[in-house]
Amino acid sequence: MIRKLIPFAALVSVVAAGACSDNSLAVQNPNSGDTKRVLGSPADAENLLGSYFKRWVVGMYGSTGDIQGMANIFSLENMSSLANNCQNSHYPFGTSVNYNQPSGNVCTGENQRLYAILGEVNRVATSFLTAQAAGLTLGTAARDNRDAAFAEFLNGVAIGSVALWYDSLGVVSVGMSTQDAGKLIGYKAAGDSALLHLQNAIDLAGKSNTSSDGFPIPATWMPGPLSYSQAEFIKLVRTYRARIRANLARTPAERAAVDWAAVVADAQAGITADEDVTASTTAGPNMSGWRSQYDSFSTWDQMPPFIIGWADTSGNYAGWIGQALGARGSGGQNFFMATPDKRFPQGDTRVAQQADFKIQSCEVPQVGPAYSCARYFVNRPAGNDQFVGPGWGFSQYDFARFHGWVQKGDAGSARNGTTPIFVKPELDMLQAEGLYRQGNYAGAVALVNITRTKNGLPPITASDATSPVPGTATTCIPKVPQAPNFNTVGCGKLLDALKYEKYIETAFTNFSGWFLDERGWGDLPANSPTFWATPFQDLQARGYPLTAIYGTGPGPGNAPNSVAVGPTTYGW
């Protein structure tokens, strides 16, 4: 057996930039005296590769020090008055920009974290594949193909995730020197690269087998309740490919031009239940990011009414929409709604809703997948109300779906235990959108009704794009702002119902999925930046002068076509 070592010298600067704070997954410096521990044998190389799905999870969900906080503010998934992580400097409805200059940049760490850590994942996975191309073998074809498939999967989700958020990125590919920073390519080319890597993962997995040294993926590589057999691994790859393919779009025109037939095919062949990960604050992956912070019931978070108000049957949302933006919440009035949707607290008064769902009921160790609170949202105690920041963000509601996991995990230890990182309804709604865009309204209706009826809403029965959802002007859900003035509400149609289910079912389950959807749907508040620029650190390392470093959003000097154009679908 020919034994080759993976040359990881180029990882030193990347790991230092992105990994040092995540001690549970720290990688030894290859230039240190302990290099042999990491590079001593093919088994060591495989062990390092096997730790990098957890590293990807940490990059996506392991910290609040990233762009997700800003994106959630832009997309109205959250409202916070705090300056922490650049939240209150990124309110929509103004001239907020994604500043990217080195000087005076308080968002430096947030802007570059995802880019740096996922770039590290790309580097490690590609170095492994390069070593394989040069002769590295783990001893059998089954194991070699399994490991190569895993490396290609890591490349696909790392490159693809960065491509969703940044305008260009440095990508390393097989055969590049470890000293090569990688070619800087635009997000569309990077997206194509990600899709190719994911196809490679599928093809290589198909060449492996279920012998003792093939599939399933070792449990320590992807900790969770599911064993990733060859079939389950391919389902997962296709699931992420559906997300990346659909969400690369940055305008309604680009979203319409997505290969929706391919999205539908991947969704139909994807996961059949939530993808859960078993988080660990000591062994990794550590998921102490925004999912935990938005569960704090403080100035960190409250749910603005723009989207959750679609469920209201009390008339308060209609009154709220009828006000000018600056008048909403005036006088310290926060938004109250009533709805039969069981994902919200039930009752026609605040006292009734607080009695219906007490958040303390979730402060116990969870059984099974740790997101089993009775409601997704809670009407907080009145003493915790916040009236700081723009009035349009004031509401009585906080996100609570993962409260049990945040507080007690699976066995009484906070944030240790099973939690989802890709929920099945997201995949269902990707498929439903594809079917809708292909004119298969009946297929879309069937998927929308899965979570709709389970949560107490009447099924949609009309299989077309124009009929209103069931109910009266008072009882229908969702009800949405109506053109041309957007100061009245009316019963939504099938596409609105699809969006509503996706909003409510995916809130805080992934890396600001609301932002990605709203960008493509044309629902992101006008004048919001639609992506982030390549971090200045990478541009400077490539020799770009200060005059060539740019930001995104409205204003001179920022990237062209980086601003959401209004009016949006619902007048934001």
Secondary structure as the mmCIF struct_conf table of DSSP 4:
data_model
#
loop_
_struct_conf.conf_type_id
_struct_conf.id
_struct_conf.beg_label_comp_id
_struct_conf.beg_label_asym_id
_struct_conf.beg_label_seq_id
_struct_conf.end_label_comp_id
_struct_conf.end_label_asym_id
_struct_conf.end_label_seq_id
TURN_TY1_P TURN_TY1_P1 ALA A 9 ALA A 10
HELX_RH_AL_P HELX_RH_AL_P1 LEU A 11 GLY A 18
TURN_TY1_P TURN_TY1_P2 ALA A 19 SER A 21
HELX_RH_3T_P HELX_RH_3T_P1 ASN A 23 LEU A 25
TURN_TY1_P TURN_TY1_P3 PRO A 30 ASN A 31
BEND BEND1 SER A 32 SER A 32
TURN_TY1_P TURN_TY1_P4 GLY A 33 ASP A 34
HELX_RH_AL_P HELX_RH_AL_P2 THR A 35 LEU A 39
BEND BEND2 GLY A 40 SER A 41
HELX_RH_AL_P HELX_RH_AL_P3 PRO A 42 GLY A 50
TURN_TY1_P TURN_TY1_P5 SER A 51 SER A 51
HELX_RH_AL_P HELX_RH_AL_P4 TYR A 52 TYR A 61
BEND BEND3 GLY A 62 GLY A 62
BEND BEND4 THR A 64 ASP A 66
TURN_TY1_P TURN_TY1_P6 ILE A 67 ILE A 67
HELX_RH_AL_P HELX_RH_AL_P5 GLN A 68 PHE A 74
TURN_TY1_P TURN_TY1_P7 SER A 75 LEU A 76
BEND BEND5 GLU A 77 GLU A 77
HELX_RH_3T_P HELX_RH_3T_P2 ASN A 84 CYS A 86
HELX_RH_3T_P HELX_RH_3T_P3 ASN A 88 HIS A 90
BEND BEND6 PRO A 92 GLY A 94
STRN STRN1 ASN A 98 ASN A 98
BEND BEND7 PRO A 102 PRO A 102
TURN_TY1_P TURN_TY1_P8 SER A 103 GLY A 104
TURN_TY1_P TURN_TY1_P9 VAL A 106 CYS A 107
HELX_RH_AL_P HELX_RH_AL_P6 THR A 108 ALA A 133
TURN_TY1_P TURN_TY1_P10 ALA A 134 GLY A 135
BEND BEND8 GLY A 139 THR A 140
HELX_RH_AL_P HELX_RH_AL_P7 ALA A 141 TRP A 165
STRN STRN2 TYR A 166 TYR A 166
BEND BEND9 ASP A 167 ASP A 167
STRN STRN3 SER A 168 VAL A 171
TURN_TY1_P TURN_TY1_P11 VAL A 174 GLY A 175
TURN_TY1_P TURN_TY1_P12 THR A 178 GLN A 179
STRN STRN4 LYS A 183 GLY A 186
HELX_RH_AL_P HELX_RH_AL_P8 TYR A 187 LYS A 207
BEND BEND10 THR A 210 SER A 211
TURN_TY1_P TURN_TY1_P13 SER A 212 ASP A 213
BEND BEND11 GLY A 214 PRO A 216
HELX_LH_PP_P HELX_LH_PP_P1 ILE A 217 PRO A 218
TURN_TY1_P TURN_TY1_P14 ALA A 219 TRP A 221
BEND BEND12 MET A 222 MET A 222
BEND BEND13 GLY A 224 LEU A 226
HELX_RH_AL_P HELX_RH_AL_P9 GLN A 230 ASN A 247
TURN_TY1_P TURN_TY1_P15 LEU A 248 LEU A 248
BEND BEND14 THR A 251 THR A 251
HELX_RH_AL_P HELX_RH_AL_P10 PRO A 252 ALA A 256
TURN_TY1_P TURN_TY1_P16 ALA A 257 ALA A 257
BEND BEND15 VAL A 258 VAL A 258
HELX_RH_AL_P HELX_RH_AL_P11 TRP A 260 GLN A 268
TURN_TY1_P TURN_TY1_P17 ALA A 269 ALA A 269
BEND BEND16 GLY A 270 GLY A 270
BEND BEND17 THR A 272 ALA A 273
STRN STRN5 GLU A 275 ALA A 279
TURN_TY1_P TURN_TY1_P18 THR A 281 ALA A 283
BEND BEND18 GLY A 284 GLY A 284
BEND BEND19 GLY A 289 GLY A 289
HELX_RH_AL_P HELX_RH_AL_P12 TRP A 290 GLN A 293
TURN_TY1_P TURN_TY1_P19 TYR A 294 ASP A 295
BEND BEND20 SER A 296 SER A 296
BEND BEND21 SER A 298 SER A 298
TURN_TY1_P TURN_TY1_P20 THR A 299 TRP A 300
HELX_RH_AL_P HELX_RH_AL_P13 PRO A 305 ILE A 308
HELX_RH_3T_P HELX_RH_3T_P4 GLY A 309 ALA A 311
BEND BEND22 SER A 314 GLY A 315
HELX_RH_AL_P HELX_RH_AL_P14 ASN A 316 GLY A 322
BEND BEND23 GLN A 323 GLN A 323
HELX_RH_3T_P HELX_RH_3T_P5 LEU A 325 ALA A 327
TURN_TY1_P TURN_TY1_P21 ARG A 328 GLY A 332
STRN STRN6 PHE A 335 PHE A 335
BEND BEND24 PRO A 340 PRO A 340
TURN_TY1_P TURN_TY1_P22 LYS A 342 ARG A 343
BEND BEND25 PHE A 344 PHE A 344
BEND BEND26 ASP A 348 THR A 349
HELX_RH_AL_P HELX_RH_AL_P15 ARG A 350 ASP A 356
HELX_RH_3T_P HELX_RH_3T_P6 ILE A 359 CYS A 362
BEND BEND27 VAL A 364 VAL A 364
BEND BEND28 VAL A 367 ALA A 370
BEND BEND29 ALA A 374 ALA A 374
BEND BEND30 TYR A 376 TYR A 376
STRN STRN7 PHE A 377 ASN A 379
HELX_RH_3T_P HELX_RH_3T_P7 ALA A 382 ASN A 384
BEND BEND31 GLY A 389 GLY A 389
HELX_RH_3T_P HELX_RH_3T_P8 GLY A 391 GLY A 393
STRN STRN8 SER A 395 SER A 395
BEND BEND32 GLN A 396 GLN A 396
STRN STRN9 TYR A 397 PHE A 399
TURN_TY1_P TURN_TY1_P23 ARG A 401 PHE A 402
HELX_RH_AL_P HELX_RH_AL_P16 HIS A 403 LYS A 408
TURN_TY1_P TURN_TY1_P24 GLY A 409 GLY A 412
BEND BEND33 SER A 413 SER A 413
TURN_TY1_P TURN_TY1_P25 ALA A 414 ARG A 415
STRN STRN10 GLY A 417 PHE A 422
HELX_RH_AL_P HELX_RH_AL_P17 LYS A 424 ARG A 437
TURN_TY1_P TURN_TY1_P26 GLN A 438 GLY A 439
HELX_RH_AL_P HELX_RH_AL_P18 TYR A 441 LYS A 454
TURN_TY1_P TURN_TY1_P27 ASN A 455 GLY A 456
HELX_LH_PP_P HELX_LH_PP_P2 LEU A 457 ILE A 460
BEND BEND34 ASP A 464 SER A 467
HELX_LH_PP_P HELX_LH_PP_P3 PRO A 468 VAL A 469
BEND BEND35 PRO A 470 GLY A 471
TURN_TY1_P TURN_TY1_P28 ALA A 473 THR A 475
BEND BEND36 ILE A 477 PRO A 478
STRN STRN11 LYS A 479 PRO A 481
TURN_TY1_P TURN_TY1_P29 ALA A 483 ASN A 485
BEND BEND37 THR A 488 THR A 488
STRN STRN12 VAL A 489 CYS A 491
HELX_RH_AL_P HELX_RH_AL_P19 LEU A 494 THR A 506
TURN_TY1_P TURN_TY1_P30 ALA A 507 THR A 509
BEND BEND38 ASN A 510 SER A 512
HELX_RH_AL_P HELX_RH_AL_P20 GLY A 513 TRP A 521
TURN_TY1_P TURN_TY1_P31 GLY A 522 GLY A 522
BEND BEND39 LEU A 524 LEU A 524
HELX_LH_PP_P HELX_LH_PP_P4 PRO A 525 PRO A 525
TURN_TY1_P TURN_TY1_P32 ALA A 526 ASN A 527
STRN STRN13 PRO A 529 PRO A 529
BEND BEND40 PHE A 531 PHE A 531
STRN STRN14 TRP A 532 TRP A 532
HELX_LH_PP_P HELX_LH_PP_P5 ALA A 533 PRO A 535
HELX_RH_AL_P HELX_RH_AL_P21 PHE A 536 ALA A 541
TURN_TY1_P TURN_TY1_P33 ARG A 542 GLY A 543
HELX_RH_3T_P HELX_RH_3T_P9 LEU A 546 ALA A 548
STRN STRN15 THR A 552 THR A 552
BEND BEND41 GLY A 553 GLY A 555
TURN_TY1_P TURN_TY1_P34 PRO A 556 GLY A 557
BEND BEND42 ASN A 558 ASN A 558
HELX_LH_PP_P HELX_LH_PP_P6 ALA A 559 ALA A 559
TURN_TY1_P TURN_TY1_P35 PRO A 560 ASN A 561
STRN STRN16 VAL A 563 VAL A 563
BEND BEND43 GLY A 566 PRO A 567
TURN_TY1_P TURN_TY1_P36 THR A 569 TYR A 570
#
